Amino acid sequence: MSGMGFMPATITVNVGEKVIWKNSSQIFHNVVDDSSKALYKVDVSLPSGSKPFDSGLLQPGRTFSRVFTTPGVYRYVCTLHEANGMKGVVIVRPEPMLVVRK
């Protein structure tokens, strides 16, 4: 998090990987993927079977992490600055298939 944005705004990871958000700005932010807390419901989404997440308020310098176990697209916001366009996306790829060749 920097200023009024997530850096990078979109990231792609594999199932089982951890994403860490760090508040590098001088103001409070949060990381929320819960449509009941978002200003605009269309700004947040998560794959079927996964649970919403909410970092709570992150003071400058603090971090929040999440391990993604369900593949799909997660759209999240900073609810404090969503109206200013502070949105992000995590794309979680399924585990790569192991190919055995004989």
Phi, psi and omega in degrees: 000130180215125182061243180243037180208161173267134183238114354284161181288332179230135179223147178242130180226169174265157175307136178092351179275153180260137173249133178242125174259134177239131177278098181266004181268184181258007181232166179290145174218174170211172179232112188228127174236066183216111185297337180286346181251349183278149176293316179240115184304329182289345181282345181235144175198159177209155181295152176303136178093350178259159183257144178297156177230156181209119182285344192074179181290131178251115175292160175308135179089347182275161181234162173220138179227158178209136174265127182265117184251352179242124179292154178140193182250127179247118176254130185222168182219166160264112185296337179287333186228020180301319180296338178270003178092017181278091183226155178213168181221134170244122176257122182250115179277147175294162178302137178296143179285139176277123179257122179253123179248139180255000000 
